[in-house]
Amino acid sequence: MPEAAEKFREAAKYYEQKAPGVGFTFVAEIHRAVEIAKSHPLSGKAIGRHLRSTPLHNFPFSIIYAPNPELVLIVAVAHQRRRPGYWKHRI
């Protein structure tokens, strides 16, 4: 989803500006979480009936996704402490 991609880019840019290399680490963590969601789609914490959440290890973010056998749709790259549920209008 475009909104999730935009939030992802904003957060990566923010971390890279804070300290060189940290943005890259953030991107790697997002990719790790997406790979987990793809290989084990039901492993994330259930959010309602159709969504799952997988937290990042070293950052206060989670990916919110809709598991599907052919595709994992990333609904949000959500900060765990700011504006909870801000992404719910996307579903």
PEFEN-V630275 format. One record per residue. N is the residue number from 1. RES is the residue in one letter. SS is DSSP state (2 for helix, 1 for strand, 0 for the rest). D_CENTER is the distance of its C-alpha to the mean C-alpha in Angstrom with 1 decimal. Layout:
n->{N/N}
res->{RES/RES}
ss->{SS/SS}
d_center->{D_CENTER/D_CENTER}
This chain:
n->{1/2/3/4/5/6/7/8/9/10/11/12/13/14/15/16/17/18/19/20/21/22/23/24/25/26/27/28/29/30/31/32/33/34/35/36/37/38/39/40/41/42/43/44/45/46/47/48/49/50/51/52/53/54/55/56/57/58/59/60/61/62/63/64/65/66/67/68/69/70/71/72/73/74/75/76/77/78/79/80/81/82/83/84/85/86/87/88/89/90/91}
res->{M/P/E/A/A/E/K/F/R/E/A/A/K/Y/Y/E/Q/K/A/P/G/V/G/F/T/F/V/A/E/I/H/R/A/V/E/I/A/K/S/H/P/L/S/G/K/A/I/G/R/H/L/R/S/T/P/L/H/N/F/P/F/S/I/I/Y/A/P/N/P/E/L/V/L/I/V/A/V/A/H/Q/R/R/R/P/G/Y/W/K/H/R/I}
ss->{0/2/2/2/2/2/2/2/2/2/2/2/2/2/2/2/2/2/0/0/0/2/2/2/2/2/2/2/2/2/2/2/2/2/2/2/2/2/2/0/0/0/0/0/1/1/1/0/0/0/1/1/1/1/1/0/0/0/0/0/1/1/1/1/1/1/0/0/0/0/0/0/1/1/1/1/1/1/1/0/0/0/0/0/0/0/0/2/2/2/0}
d_center->{11.3/12.7/11.3/7.6/9.3/11.4/9.1/7.6/11.4/12.6/10.8/11.9/15.3/15.6/15.2/17.5/20.0/20.1/21.0/21.4/19.2/16.5/14.4/15.0/13.9/10.5/10.2/11.6/9.2/6.2/9.0/10.1/7.2/7.5/11.2/11.4/10.0/12.6/15.3/15.1/13.5/15.0/14.1/11.2/12.6/14.1/13.5/16.7/18.1/15.7/12.0/10.2/7.7/7.1/7.3/7.7/11.5/12.7/10.6/10.2/6.5/4.4/2.1/5.4/7.6/11.3/13.0/16.1/18.6/18.5/15.0/11.5/10.4/6.8/7.8/5.5/3.4/5.9/8.5/10.2/13.6/13.9/14.7/13.4/13.0/13.3/11.3/13.8/16.1/14.0/14.9}
